[in-house]
Amino acid sequence: APVGINKLKFDSLYYRGHDQAEHKAGNYAGAYASNVYTGIDFRAYYDQAKPRYDLIVKPNADPSAIHLAFHGADKTAIKANTITLSTHIGPLSQGKLFAYQNVNGKKVRVAANFVQLGTDQYGFRLGTYDHSKNLVIDPLVYGSYYGGDKSFDSVNSVVTDNAGGVYLTGYTMATDFPI
């Protein structure tokens, strides 16, 4: 189950039914889930106000187990090491793939490319790396377009659930917000 990381200074309370044990409180800047694949963890977070995610391959884990699936896109394709998803609100891309290992406090780049594994499923082809150390696979973009016209929009918090749902809280002043 995902856990919150980097607790924020304010809390929200989520009520789930009548059982108080199901009520949840807290706001976090990110989420971490262990063993989404055997030996592979998932971290979602913000980087300069943009949602991001990392896949952390633990020592001796098999990164070929990772299968990314994109549901809801009209079409998906790889071009120039970027996965492009065609959607009804416009294109969404996952690109600028960056894989690395921390060695002596420095990020050492590992060659990485997206590969298509099946219809709308993708994985990674990785270069040589030290299997005795963590490997971080970091696609650049997680979210897509959020907002409407040229008015102000703000995302205050993002959470995920076990079914892969993503929930945003925030506000918009857009008159054409896509609901």
C-alpha positions in Angstrom: 0.0 0.0 0.0 1.3 3.5 -0.8 2.5 5.6 2.1 2.8 9.4 2.2 6.2 11.0 2.1 7.3 14.6 2.9 4.4 15.5 5.2 3.0 18.9 4.6 2.2 21.5 7.3 -1.6 21.0 7.0 -4.0 18.1 7.3 -7.1 17.0 5.5 -9.5 14.4 7.0 -11.0 11.8 4.7 -14.1 10.0 5.9 -14.7 6.5 4.7 -18.0 5.1 6.1 -19.0 5.0 9.7 -15.9 3.1 11.0 -13.5 5.6 12.5 -10.6 3.2 11.8 -11.2 3.9 8.1 -11.0 7.7 8.5 -7.7 9.1 7.2 -5.8 12.3 7.9 -2.8 13.9 6.3 -1.4 15.7 3.3 1.9 14.7 1.7 4.1 16.0 -1.1 4.5 12.5 -2.5 3.7 8.8 -2.1 5.9 5.7 -1.9 4.9 2.1 -2.6 7.2 -0.8 -2.0 7.3 -3.9 -4.2 5.0 -2.8 -6.9 7.0 -5.5 -8.8 9.3 -7.9 -6.9 12.2 -5.8 -5.7 10.9 -2.6 -7.4 9.5 0.4 -5.6 7.5 3.4 -6.9 7.8 7.0 -5.8 5.5 9.9 -6.9 6.4 13.4 -6.0 6.6 17.0 -7.2 9.7 18.5 -8.8 9.4 22.3 -9.2 5.6 22.1 -9.0 5.4 19.3 -11.7 4.2 15.8 -10.9 6.9 13.1 -11.4 7.5 9.5 -10.6 10.5 7.2 -10.2 10.8 3.4 -10.3 13.5 2.2 -7.9 15.0 -1.1 -8.8 16.5 -2.7 -5.7 19.8 -4.7 -5.9 19.5 -7.8 -8.0 15.9 -7.1 -8.9 14.8 -7.6 -12.5 13.8 -4.3 -14.2 12.3 -6.3 -17.2 9.3 -7.0 -14.8 8.2 -3.4 -15.2 5.3 -3.0 -17.7 3.8 0.4 -18.1 0.2 0.4 -19.4 -1.6 3.5 -20.5 -5.4 3.1 -20.4 -7.7 5.6 -21.9 -5.5 6.8 -24.6 -6.8 6.7 -28.2 -3.3 5.7 -29.4 0.2 5.2 -28.0 3.6 5.3 -29.8 7.3 5.6 -29.2 9.3 8.1 -31.2 12.7 9.5 -30.3 12.6 7.7 -26.9 9.4 9.4 -25.9 6.1 7.6 -25.4 3.3 9.8 -26.9 -0.3 9.2 -25.9 -3.1 10.6 -28.0 -6.0 11.7 -25.8 -9.3 13.6 -26.3 -7.7 16.6 -24.6 -4.5 16.5 -26.6 -1.2 14.6 -26.6 0.6 13.5 -23.4 4.2 12.4 -23.4 6.6 10.5 -21.2 10.1 11.3 -22.3 13.5 12.5 -21.4 14.0 9.2 -19.7 16.8 9.3 -17.1 18.1 6.2 -15.3 20.9 6.5 -12.8 22.6 5.1 -9.8 24.0 7.0 -6.8 27.7 6.4 -6.6 29.8 8.3 -4.0 27.0 10.9 -3.7 26.8 11.5 -7.5 24.1 10.5 -10.0 25.8 8.2 -12.6 23.7 8.0 -15.7 22.7 4.6 -17.1 21.6 4.3 -20.7 17.8 3.8 -20.9 15.3 3.5 -23.7 11.6 2.8 -23.8 10.6 -0.4 -25.6 7.1 -1.5 -26.6 6.2 -4.8 -25.0 2.7 -5.2 -26.4 -0.4 -3.2 -27.4 -0.2 -0.1 -25.2 2.4 -1.6 -22.9 6.0 -0.4 -22.5 9.1 -1.3 -20.6 12.8 -0.3 -20.6 16.0 -1.4 -22.3 18.8 -0.5 -19.9 22.6 -0.2 -20.5 25.2 -1.7 -18.2 24.8 -0.9 -14.5 25.9 -2.2 -11.1 23.2 -4.8 -10.1 24.4 -4.6 -6.5 23.1 -1.0 -6.1 19.7 0.7 -6.5 18.9 1.8 -10.0 16.4 4.7 -10.4 14.4 4.9 -13.6 12.9 8.4 -14.0 10.6 9.2 -16.9 10.1 13.0 -17.0 6.3 13.6 -17.1 3.6 11.9 -15.1 0.6 14.2 -15.3 -1.1 15.8 -18.3 -2.9 19.0 -18.9 -4.7 20.4 -15.9 -6.8 23.5 -16.1 -8.7 25.6 -18.6 -8.4 28.9 -20.3 -5.7 31.3 -19.4 -7.0 31.8 -15.8 -5.1 30.6 -12.7 -5.1 26.9 -11.8 -3.4 25.3 -8.7 -2.9 21.7 -7.6 -2.3 21.6 -3.9 -2.0 17.9 -3.4 -1.8 14.6 -5.3 -2.6 11.1 -4.0 -2.8 7.7 -5.6 -4.8 4.6 -4.7 -4.1 0.9 -5.0 -6.1 0.7 -8.3 -3.9 3.2 -10.0 -6.2 6.2 -9.6 -4.8 9.6 -9.2 -6.6 12.3 -7.2 -5.9 16.0 -7.3 -7.0 18.8 -4.9 -6.8 22.4 -5.8 -8.7 25.1 -7.5 -9.2 26.9 -10.8 -10.5 30.2 -12.0 -11.0 28.8 -15.5 -14.4 29.1 -17.1 -13.8 26.2 -19.4 -12.2 23.7 -16.9 -12.6 20.2 -18.5 -14.8 18.2 -16.1 
